[in-house]
Amino acid sequence: MSKGNSNAGMRKNKKTDLTISYIALVVISIIWLFPFVGLLLQSFRSYDPKVEYGGMVDYLIPKTFSLDNYRFLFSGETNFLKWYGNTMIIAFFVALFQTVVILCVAYTLSRMRFKGRTFLMRFWLVLGMFPGFLTMICLYFLLKQLGLTQEGAIPGLILVGVASSGMLYYVSKGYFDTIPRALDEAAMIDGASRARIFFTMTLPMSKPIIIYTALVAFMGPWCDYIFASYIAFGHDESYNVAVAMTRWVWTNDYQGYFTRFCAGGIMIAVPVTILFMLLQNYYVEGVTGGSVKG
Amino acid sequence: MKGDIKTKLSFLIMGIGQIMRGQIVKGLAFLISEIFFILYMVKFGASYLSKLPTLGTVETVKQGRKTVYGDNSFLILLFGILTIIVILVFIFLWYLNIKDNLHDEELLKKGKELPSNKKVLYSLLDENFDKTLLAAPVTGIFVFTVLPIIFMICVAFTNYDKNHQSPTNLFTWVGLKNFKELFSFGSHGMGSTFFQVLLWTLVWAFFATFIDYFLGLGVAMLINKNGLRFKKLWRTILVMTIAVPQFVSLLYIMKLFANDGLLNGYLIKWGLIDSPIQFWVDPMLARVTILVVNIWIGIPYMMLIATGILMNIPEDLYESARVDGATGWQMFKNITLPYMLFVTGPFLLTQFIGNLNNFNVIYLLTQGKPQSMKLANNAGSTDLLVTWLYKMTVNDTNYKMAAVLGIMVFVVTAVIMLVVYNRLPSVKDEEGFQ
């Protein structure tokens, strides 16, 4: 009898416990989704003063829904499509080359033992302690010598994004470390060269980490403000979306541009988010794997 | 002096010994690198190296309408450093060349055969595959990270600023003057500003790291609860924050909290306040708001990591605790938390370091503002060392102080790393939890 009672009590306890959890999660979800909902709603508010004001207002839901802001982005009044294309090109090539570089470095450091290996890893760790954009002016100058600033800022930014990416080997190396070395040794006994092992055995087994690396590399350039603003300085056509659209929010003269910024933000966020959601599992795997190893 | 005539010849002409012994590929590689080195030094390196001690003496002058350019201190410093490194690399190559010669000689004396050219090339795909794979990445890091960092460290000891911009003006070495300026507390010094910014940087990094850590852990446990449904949905909602580029979400949130923003608008409309809350204007409030917004950024990431780790905690630990009649809180305090802290120690450290240098959150939200009269060099109340450094470079072109600040960021990071790393339980005691 008493046992039954306590069981029922526990069940009831568990039920209220779960209810509280659901309420908490719903509140959390609302808070986390609010900025995106707001962004979406405000992107449909017209900037035309005859219809509705395009700057900051004190209400969330627009009085009239219009596609004015999207029309503006595609109308060619600004270089929005150009900026979008620039960012896409940079992101694509950075993702491609950065993945190649990281995989090469990670494999080497995981599988080969050579003189200076630990020195190299320590040295890169120390280099990483310098703030990245300390070197900004120097890089700007180096790129300028090669003609890769202003007009040539896009290949320049790709170069900057790729050149030093070898230092980001950590997560991938952790993954390679988990592939048993016995496999390599068996292949070597069969007479395969290390290059052959790398290309025909290790890489096909590393699909999750390749996708993770490429995804992280692809997302980076979409937020790159620091280098992009410095290297493309003053040349509107070479801006990426982050540099170009930040102006719409920061400069007060551009009050009316706030809804346009929202529309642009949606244009950027939607494809990137869809890509991310599709590959979410790989991302989670990479993040958790990388952090636990430290 | 050891070695036969072939080896001795290669003291002067690199690679000649290898070529004479039939190892044409290796020999040519050495020979070509020597030729390049000599060409570089004659055409380029020597003149820059000779000007390095002064960073140039010939001023740029205007003769009528024409500008006659003199020395360019920037170039002299950059290529001077490059030349020194090229010389060091060359000496190393020369040493390798001699060693290789002696090694070959030894092999031949013992009557063994030297590896064929084909074999030498093939080794680049096999036992020397590391060199093939690392060549490009290491070069990239050297040119785009190592060289610029050495350059900027040197800039900290010069007077390179807006009054000494190359190519119009020369700049030169000034010793420790810039460091003295940073640490002097007089009316001209930056001492008090520096320590205020440093203090806020540390405070920010501490709270940003630990608030996010515990709240993220809490949310992860909430979602992981037995019997809770739609786990994937809750996670996906949170993960959207990671997916959407930060400049979009953070700039929107910045406007959300603005004086004429949505939040203030609704609060006034509902009659809760009369005048807008000065989220970004009041220094203290701006700092708190940044920390709050950072929770929005940080929890999803932490939640993902904690979820992975929570699943690894052996279930029987909880079982036996439950048999002993432990409450939920006791189980959290004695099992979950110690386990988490143990496993995520290094992660916490990297998070902390990352937050010290968290440019995006601060710059996109406040750009370091609100500005304060009490702070020198345009520093603002929410500026971290890195955002201050950025503003000094871009707005003030005060390169010398930016370089000094960069070195200070490095020192702070390195000290924290050294002090904390060796005390981490998972480093001290790797087997601890197994």
Interface residues (C-beta under 8 A of the other chain):
Chain A: K14 D17 L18 S21 Y22 A24 L25 I28 S29 I31 W32 L33 P35 F36 G38 L39 M56 V57 D58 Y59 L60 V101 C104 V105 Y107 T108 M112 F114 L120 W124 V126 L127 M129 F130 P131 G132 F133 L134 T135 M136 I137 C138 L139 F141 L142 L159 V160 V162 A163 S164 S165 G166 M167 S193 R194 A195 R196 F198 M219 W222 C223 Y225 I226 S229 Y230 A242 M245 T246 V249 W250 F258 F261 C262 G265 I268 A269 V272 T273 F276 M277 Q280 Y283 V284 V287 T288 G289 S291 V292 G294
Chain B: F74 L78 Y122 L125 D126 E127 F129 D130 K131 T132 L133 L134 A136 P137 V138 G140 I141 V143 F144 T145 V146 L147 P148 I149 F151 M152 V219 L222 I223 K225 G227 L228 W234 T236 I237 L238 V239 M240 T241 I242 A243 V244 P245 Q246 F247 V248 S249 L251 Y252 I253 M254 K255 L256 A258 D260 G261 L262 N264 G265 Y266 I268 K269 W296 P300 Y301 L304 I305 T307 G308 I309 V343 T344 G345 P346 F347 T350 I353 N357 F359 N360 Y363 L364 Q367 L385 V386 L389 Y390 T393 V394 Y399 A402 A403 G406 V409 F410 T413 A414 M417 S426
